[in-house]
Amino acid sequence: MARFFFDTDDGMVADADDEGVDFPDRESAKNAAHAILAVMIGEKLPIADNIGLRVVVRDESGKPFYRAGLNLEGTEIPQA
């Protein structure tokens, strides 16, 4: 098992993970980053029409090795 750290940014608040979570490998940590994004988008949807979410995964040494992001763009369609 190795410890991985997940730094998040929702466009308003950036949060550096100082605790980390143990996973058996990098692939498992990458999958966890995707799950974190899913939770983040669920929490932020009611707040705005345009959202940019990011997760950076760092290894035990603190070196970033993976970045995942989601962008949501909502636009009102004018009615004729």
C-alpha positions in Angstrom: 0.0 0.0 0.0 1.1 3.5 -0.7 -0.2 6.9 0.5 -1.7 9.3 -2.0 -2.8 12.9 -1.5 -5.7 14.5 -3.3 -5.6 18.3 -3.7 -8.9 19.8 -4.8 -9.9 23.1 -6.4 -13.5 24.1 -7.1 -12.7 27.5 -8.5 -13.4 29.2 -5.2 -11.6 27.1 -2.7 -8.3 25.2 -3.2 -7.7 22.5 -0.6 -4.3 20.8 -0.2 -4.7 17.3 1.3 -2.2 16.8 4.2 -3.6 13.5 5.4 -3.7 11.3 2.3 -5.3 7.9 1.8 -3.7 4.4 1.3 -4.2 2.7 -2.0 -2.6 -0.4 -3.5 -1.4 1.4 -6.7 -1.6 4.5 -8.8 -4.5 3.2 -10.8 -6.6 2.9 -7.7 -5.7 6.5 -6.7 -6.6 7.8 -10.2 -10.0 6.1 -9.9 -10.4 7.7 -6.5 -9.8 11.1 -8.1 -12.6 10.5 -10.5 -14.9 9.6 -7.6 -13.9 12.8 -5.8 -14.8 14.8 -8.9 -18.3 13.2 -8.9 -18.9 14.2 -5.3 -17.6 17.7 -6.0 -19.9 18.2 -9.0 -22.9 16.9 -6.9 -22.1 19.5 -4.2 -21.6 22.4 -6.6 -24.4 22.0 -9.2 -27.0 24.2 -7.4 -24.5 27.1 -7.0 -23.6 28.1 -10.5 -24.0 27.5 -14.2 -20.2 27.6 -14.9 -18.0 25.4 -12.8 -14.4 24.2 -13.2 -13.3 21.4 -10.8 -9.9 20.0 -10.4 -8.2 17.2 -8.5 -4.4 16.7 -8.4 -3.1 13.4 -7.0 0.3 13.4 -5.4 2.4 10.3 -4.4 4.0 9.7 -1.0 6.9 12.0 -1.9 4.5 14.8 -2.6 5.1 14.7 -6.4 2.0 15.2 -8.5 1.4 12.5 -11.0 -2.2 12.8 -12.1 -4.7 15.6 -12.7 -8.4 15.2 -13.4 -10.9 18.0 -14.1 -14.5 18.6 -15.0 -15.9 21.7 -16.6 -19.6 22.5 -16.6 -20.9 25.3 -18.8 -24.6 26.3 -18.6 -26.2 28.9 -20.9 -29.7 30.2 -21.0 -31.2 29.7 -24.5 -33.1 32.9 -25.7 -36.7 32.3 -26.4 -38.0 33.6 -29.7 
